[in-house]
Amino acid sequence: MIASVLIVVDDSDVRSMLSAVLEDEGYSVEAVESGREAIKTCEKLPFDVALVDINLPDVKGTALLHELKRIQPRMVKIIITGEPSVENAVKALYEKADGFITKPFDPKELLDTVRRLIAEKKNVYLEMLSEVDNAKKNNSLLGYKTPDRW
């Protein structure tokens, strides 16, 4: 399965580098430069991952995380920052970021983080589906095959 990645970074060089690294690994990539574009794009297309710069020209990346979660709740959200600080990390966690990557990037570390977080999200989703399936099997009302015979 090819995972799709949304890159939200205002610096065109960083956007190009991230796109190239991810596309070389087989990811489907869409890159935008602002929060407004990210929201419009997420309303049109599904994404597995969003890489969001913490400082965008129109919105803070941490605030954008909240909106992206509303639009695509299962998407993995990773904050990117060139200014690592405890305050930024806390804000990212508060807005439910799944990961936090600092600039400059190590391509291998970036790819490992993306792969790991996709796998973790997938496992959580599969566990949830399994629990729902088990609940259906163990609930006599949901598992009743002939409801016309009460």
Secondary structure, 3 states (H helix, E strand, C coil): CCCEEEEECCCHHHHHHHHHHHHHCCCEEEEECCHHHHHHHHHHCCCCEEEEECECCCCEHHHHHHHHHHHCCCCEEEEEECCCCHHHHHHHHHCCCCEEEECCCCHHHHHHHHHHHHHHHHHHHHHHHHHHHHHHHHCHHHHCCCCCCC
